[in-house]
Amino acid sequence: MATTSYGLELEDLKRYLKSNENEDAKRQLLFPLFKKLFKDNFRAESGAFGADIYIPGQIIVESKSIFSDWSKGFYQAFHYSKAKGLAFNTVMVIAQEFVGIWKTNKIPEFAAILINTADATISPSKMGEINDRKTQKAQLNLIKESAIYWLDPKSLQGDIFKGAKNLTTETYEILKVLKNLDSSRILINTHNFIHTIELMKKMFEHPIDAIHAFYTVVNYWDITSVVTENDYSDDVQVVGFKNQKNSEPVHIHPKHKKEFKNLIENHYVFTNEGSGLTADYYFSRFDEVLSALDPEYAKQHGIFFTDGNLSKFAMWFVQNYFKEDLGENYIVFDPAGGSGNLVTSWRGKLKHKIVSELQPDLLRTIEKRMKIDPYHLDTGFTIIPKTSDNKGLNFLDISAEDYLNRLEKELNSKNLELNKPLAFLLNPPYKNTKENKGKRDEKDNNYEIERSILDVTGKEASKERYLAFLGQIINISKLQADKNIDFSPLVLIFTPTSWLIPRKNFVNFRKTWDKNFEFKSGYLITSNEFFKLDGKWPLAFTIWQYNFSPNRRNEIKLHDLTF
């Protein structure tokens, strides 16, 4: 059966939300969506006892001209039950750049008392004003917090890449609520999902366990999801999409099983519905989740997860300024996978790719992410080491030969070969290793550097962790080129600019690097353009190709995009 499209009707809804006209002049823009959704049950204006829109037994809609009148609209809508005898389980108030949606049984007690004791002989519009005057500012905030959906002008301000809402995605979220009015579940969306994981945190011993639990179930958590238990273990599963999809088991202490079950079965995660928003979006913000729930972990690992938009921009840059076919000519390898944004964002450019990480926590998240995405399943990927081993693979504490052997062994186990040069695609940790050792040990942040890497970088330069990654890349690339003279590995890497200038401590390393790699292209941005940081410093994306030449001195010319 074909899925009904609501594109035109949602465009009308967006026009309403953008318009600064009086509510009477633009109310007609709301009708097409509600007519299409509710067909013969649709009532409006005179046919709805004066209400702007009314769907018997389900919803009443009150439209206002400006955002500041939302609370008047809230009380006005509720009063239709008392004054006109209308029955509904949901109230929606809409104005310019504002939508609030409430379940009638989930509003604050003081508001319910005002509504239920109101004079039935007074008109809804007048009673809206009366009850609004009786409501204190702090109480208005409680009404706002009780809404199952909330959009206001402030939330639409700013950069959408940095958390601001946009009307295209929001109209699809509103549509999803309207299509599920009979559900009492609360919507989890792109703006409140981190708070949901905060709620889950108290059910687990460590914050990272709550994070893993969310990412285990997010792709299975819809309006129909239930939790199933195993009588023989502490594992539970989320079964969603009308019993069509089962999550992997989540291990949870018996005393928290009921709480976990209530959370899952009283909420649902918003995805897709034509907006292009899938569970992968929630994975793409894994860095924010980790920083919010376990900030010391992120700090001690020096992790700046690659922003999804920055990854896509880097892909566009490679296609336009380098024009090398990575998918056909190379095996792409990210030895510092982080949240997986870098490799998962390069759709249409990469085929089989290899992802590795020191931290098994991060590897498990990447594997979950790639397993739910048909594109990556089709094009192929290898996670090294296997997540079932519950360990990571440190890029820096073994020799290049050992590391390359491990890559080959894993590929061979899948009947694949390392039969193309590697393209190192990575955003390595930028952490300087002069941090508190106690904190490092506590967060399992032990980056021992193998002697052969120090021989390349020099002891002083190796204190910058990203430079140690570059040293290991030299050693692995040499090995590949020695085994096959036709192989010329690539490096596509995000780094600070210290080694590119180069600063005094990096001069000797640059001489070694320049002998091995030829500079191809790159660009320069500021760190806070895509990352949520307090500081601001130059961040470079550079492209290099292995081509040994003992007398080469690369001249680094970057496209300056810092403006």
N, C-alpha and C positions, 0 to 999 in steps of 0.2 A: 504494500500500500504506500502511495506517495506521501511524503511528509508535507503538511500544509505550510506554505511560506507566509510570513507576516511582514516581509520587507517593506512594502508600501505603507502598511498601517503603523509600523514602528517609525517610519520617516515622519508621518503625521504627528506621532507622539513627540518626536524630537523637536519638530517645529513648534509645538505647544510649549515645550520646556524652554526653548530658546526665546520665544516671543515675549516682548514687554507690553503687549496689548492687554486691554481689559479682559477679564475672564469671559464676559459675555460675547466678546468679539471672536474669541478663539476656541470656545468650548466644543464647537463642531469637529475640531481636529481630533478629539478623543473618541468620537463615536465609532469610526470605522474599525478600530481595534476591538472594542467591546462587542460590536455587532458580529464580527467574524468569530470571536471566541465563544459567545454565548447565544448567538442566533436568535431564536424566537423568545428567549428569556430576557432579552435586552429591553430595558425601560429607561426613559429619559424625560426629564423636566415634567411637563404636565402629566405624562403617563406614569410618572414615578412620584406623584404627590409633591412635586416641587423639587425633588432631589435631582442633582445634575445627571447622575447615572445610578441605576439600581438594578441588580440582578437578584430576584427573589430568592431568599434563603442563603445567599452567598456573600454579596458585597454591595456596599454603597460608596459612591464616589462623590466627594465634594471638591469643586474646583475654586481656586482663589487666584487673584491677580498677582499678589506679591508674597514672598516667603514669610514676612513678618506676621501674616494673617493665618499661619498654619494652625495655631492652637485654637483659634476661633472656628476654623473649618473642622478640626477634630471634634469639638463639642457639638457643633452644628450637625455633623453627620450622625453622631450617636443619638441625638435627640429625635431623629426621625422614627426611631423605635418607640419612644415614649409618646410622641405627639401624633404620629401617623400610623403606628402599628406595623411598621415595616420590619421584616425579619432578615437578619444577615449575620454572618460570623466574622466578617472582615470589613474594616474601614480603610478607605484610601483618601488621602488629601493631596491635591496636586496644585502647584503654582509655578511661576517662572523659576526654573532651575531647582525645583523642589518636588519630591515625592516622599510621603510617609505612609506606611502600611502597618496596620495593627490587627491582631486577633482580638476579638471582643472579650475573650476570657483570659487575656494576658496583660491587661492594663493595670496600673497601680491602683491600690485600694481606694485612695482618696479621690481619684478620678471617677472610679466606679460609683462611689457614694454620691458625688455631685451629679452624675448622669442619672442615677436611679431615683434621686430625690427631687429632680427638676420638675417644674410646673408644666404639666402636659398641655395647658391652655396657651402657653407662650410659643410663638413660632420658632422653628429650628434656628433661623438666622439670628433672632434676638437672643435666644438661649445660649447660642455660641458665644456671643459677646459677654453675657452675664457670667457664665462659668469661666471664661477666659480671665475676667477681672478678679475672680475669686482665687485664681491659681498663682501661687508664688513662683518666682524665678527658679528656685531649686526644684520645685515640683514639675515645672516644665521640662527640666532636664531628665527627670525620672520617666515622664511620658515618652520623651525621645528615646531613652534607653530601652523602653519596653517594645518599641517598634520592631517588627520582623524585617522591615526594610526601611532604609533612611538615606535620602540623597538631599543635600542642601547646597547652596551656592558656594560656600567655603570649600567644600570637598571637590568642587570642579575647578578650583584655581590651581595654578602652578603647572609643573611639568608632568605629563602622564607617565613618563619613564621613571619618575621619582615618587610615584604613589598617588598622584591626583587621579580622580575618576574622570571618565569620559562618557558622553551620552550614548555612544554606539553600544558599548558593553553594558551600560546601565539599563538601556531599554530592553535588552535581552534578559537581564536579571528580573526586571519588572514582569516581563512576559512569563517567565518561569513561575513566579509567585501566582500570577493570575490563572495559570493553567493548572495550579494545584491548590485551589482554595479550600478544598475539603480536607487537606492535610493540616495537621496542627504543628507540623515540623517547622523549625526555625532555619532560615537560610544561612549557610556558611558561604561567604563569597571571597573575592580577591582582596577585600579590605578588612575582613575580620577573621580570616582563617588562622593568623598567628595567635590571636587571642584564644581561639579554640584549642590550639596546641598547648597554650598556657594552662587551660583548664585540665588538659590531659596529664600535665606534668605531675600533679599530685598523686596520680594513680601508679606512678613508676618510681623506681629507686633513683634513677639518674635522668637528667633532662634529655640526654641523647636517646634514651629508650622511648620517651614520649614522642620525640621527633620521628624515630623509626616506625613507631606504631601508626602515626598519622600517614606517613608516606607508604606504609604497607596497605592501608585501606582506602586511600583517597580516590583511587580509580574504581572503587566498588561501592562507594558511598553515595547513593542517590535517594530519591524520595521514597523508595520501596525497601530500603536496606534494613536487615535485621541481623542480630548477633546470634550465632550458634555456638554452643559450648561442647566441650569434649569431657565426658565423665571420667576419663582416665588420665587427664593431664590438666595443666593450668592454661592451656591454649584455647583461644577463641578465634572465630572467623567471622568476617562480615560478608553476608550474602546479599547482593543487590541486583538491580535491573530485573525485577520480577523473577528472582531465583535463577537468572541466567549467568551471573558472574560471581565467583567465589574468590575472596582474597586469600593470600597466604596466612598461616596461623600467626596470631599475636600472643605472645606470652605475657600473662598478667596475673598478679597475685589474686587468690580467690576472694579476698576481702574487697577487692576493687572491681570484680566482675560485674556486679549489678550496676555500679556507677558508670562503668564503661558502656554497658548495654543501654542504659538510659540516655547517655550522651549520643550514641550512634542513632538510636531509634527515635530521638526527638529533634534531630537536625538532619540536614542534607547538604551536600556540596554542590555548588552551582558549576556546571560545565556546559560548554558548547551551545546547543540550541541555535545553531547557525551563526554564532558570533565568532567562531574560530577558537573559542576558549576551551581548552581541554585540560585534563589533569596535569599535562606537562607544564602548564603555566605555574602550578603550585610547586612543582619540582624546581622550576627555574629560579624560585625565590628561596631556595634552601639556605642560602647564605644569610639572608635576613633572619630566618627562623633560628639558625644556629647562633647568630650574634645576639638575638633577643633572649634565648633560653639558656645558652651556655657561652657567654661572651669571653670568658677566660680561655676556653678551648680555641676559639677563633683567633684570639690575640696571640697565644703562645705558638700557634702554628703559622703565624704570619700570613694568614689566609686572606687574600682579596679575590673572592670568587668572581669569575668573569661575568659581567652583566650580559644578559641575552642579547640586548640591542647592540652592545659593543661587539659581540661575537658575529652578529649578522653583518655589521658594518665592515668588520675585518674580512669576511667572506667576499663581500662586494668589492672591497679594495683589491683582493688577490685576483678576482676575476677580471678586473679592469686594468690593473697596473702590472700584473705579472703574467696572467694568461696561461698558466701551466695547468694541465688537466690532472689534478691531484688524484681523482678517482681512478683514472686509467693507469697512471704511471707510477704511483706510489702507494705504500701502505701507511696510512696515517696513524700516528702514535702520540697519545697524550700521557706522559708519565706522571702528571700532577693533576689528575682529573677533577678534583674539587667537587663541585656540584654537577659537573657534566655539561654545563652550559656551552662550553667551547665546541665540543664535538657534536652535541645534539642540535646546535643552531645551524650547522653547515649542511642543511638539507640541499639535495640536488648537486652537491659538490663532492661528497665523500662516499666511497663504497665501504668495503670492510675496513674497520678501524679497531685499534687496540687502545684500551684504557687501563691505566694502572694508578695506584695510589699507595702511599705509606699507610694511611689509616683505613682499616677495614670498615669503620662506620661510614666513611664517604663512599667506599667502593660498593657497599650494599645499596646505598641510595641511588648511585648511578645505574647499577644493574636493574633495580626495580623500575627506574625511569625508562630505560631502553627496552625493557621487556614489554611495557604496555604500549609502545609506539610501533605501529606496523611498518613504518618507514625503516627504522633501524633493524627490525627483525628481517625485513626483506633484503636490505643491503649488507647485513652481517656485522657482528661485533664480537670482540673477545675481551673479557674482563680478566686481568692478571693481577694477582693470583685468583684462583677460584674463591668466591665469597664463602663457600661452604667450609673452607679452611679457617675462616675467621682470623685472617691475618692480612697485612698489607705487604707491599714490596717496596722497600726503600731504594730509591733511585741512586742514592749516594753512598751506600755502605758496602757495596760489592763492586768487583771489577767490571769493566765494560764487557769482557769476554763472558763472565758468569751471567751478567744481565741479559746479553744477547742470546745465550744458550737457553735461558728460562723463557724468553719470548718464543724462540723456535720450538721448544718442547711443548708449550701450551698450544701453539698453532698446529703442531703435528698431531696432538691429541684430537683435534677437530678435522683431521685430514686436510689441513691447509699447510702452505709453505710460506716462508719468508723469502719470496722469490722476486721482490721488488725493493727498491731503495726505500728507506724510511723517510717520512715527512714528519718531523717533530712539530706538533701543533700544541702549544702550551702557554699557560699563564702561571709560571712557577711561584712559590712563596717568595716574598720580598724581605722576609724577616732577617734583621741583623742578629747574629747569634750571641750577642752580648747581653741577653736577657737573664732574668732571675732563674737560676738552675732549679730551685725547688719547685717553681711553677712549671718548668718544662717537664720535670719528672712526674709531677702530679697529673699532667695532661698527656702523658705518654709521648712527649715531644723530644725524642732523642735522635738527633740527626748526626750520627757518626759518619765522617767522610773518609772514604777509602783512599789509601796512599797514592794510587795512580792519578786520582783527581787532583790532589794537592800538588803533585808534580807538575800538573798543567796550569793550575790557577795561581800557585804560590800561596803561602800560608796566610798572608795578610788579606789578600783578595778573597780567599775562601770563606771569610767571616760573613760575607754577603751570600745568602743562601742561593739566590738566583744565579750567581756566578759559578757556584759549584755545579748547578744543573748544566750550565754551558760547558763546563769542563768535561763532564761525563758525556755530553753530546758529541764533543770533539772525539773522545776515545771510541765511542760506539760507531761514529761515522767513518773513522779511519779503518776500523775492523771490517765494516761492510764494504768499503771501497777496496780494501786489500783482497777480500775474497772474490770480488767481482769488479773488474776495472771499469765496467760500464755503469756502475752505480754511483750516483751523485746525490746523496741525501740532502733533504731540504730542512730548514729551520724556519718556523713561523712563530714568533714569540713576542709576548708582552713583557717589558721590563722597565725599570727606571732608566734614566739616561746617563747615569754616572759612568758606565763602562763605554758608552758610545762617544763621549766627549774627547778623550777619556780623562778622568781625574787621575791624579798622581799615582794612587795605589793600583790603578788598573792599566797603566801604560804597558807593563811587561806582558800582562795577559792579552791585551789587544794585539800585540805583535804575534803572539802564538795563534790567536783566533784568526787574524787576517791571513796567515799562511794557509790556513785550512779552509776558510769560507770566504766566498765572494759576496759582497753586498749587492742586493738586487733592488729593493725598494722599501718604503716604510712611511709611516706617518706619526705625527706627534699630537697628543691631546693633553689635557690636564686631568689629574687623577680624580678630581671630584665631578668630572663631567658624567661619568657613569657609575662611580662607586660612592657609597654613602660614607664619606670620610670627613673628619674635622680639618685635616690639613689639605694643602693644595701643592702638587708638585708635578713636573713633567712625566708623562707616561708614553712610552714608544711602542709601536708595533713594527717589527722589522722582519724582512724576508732575506734569507741567505741560502746559498747553494754550495755544497762541498766541492772544492776544486783546488787541490793543493798547489800552491805556488809560493816558494820560499821568500820571494822578495816583494810580495803584494802588500800594499798599504791601502786599505779601503778608505775611500772618501765618502762619508756618511751625509747624504742629502735627504732629508725627510720632508714630506708634505706637512706644512705647519697648519694644523687645524685647531690650535689653542684659542683662536679668536671665536 
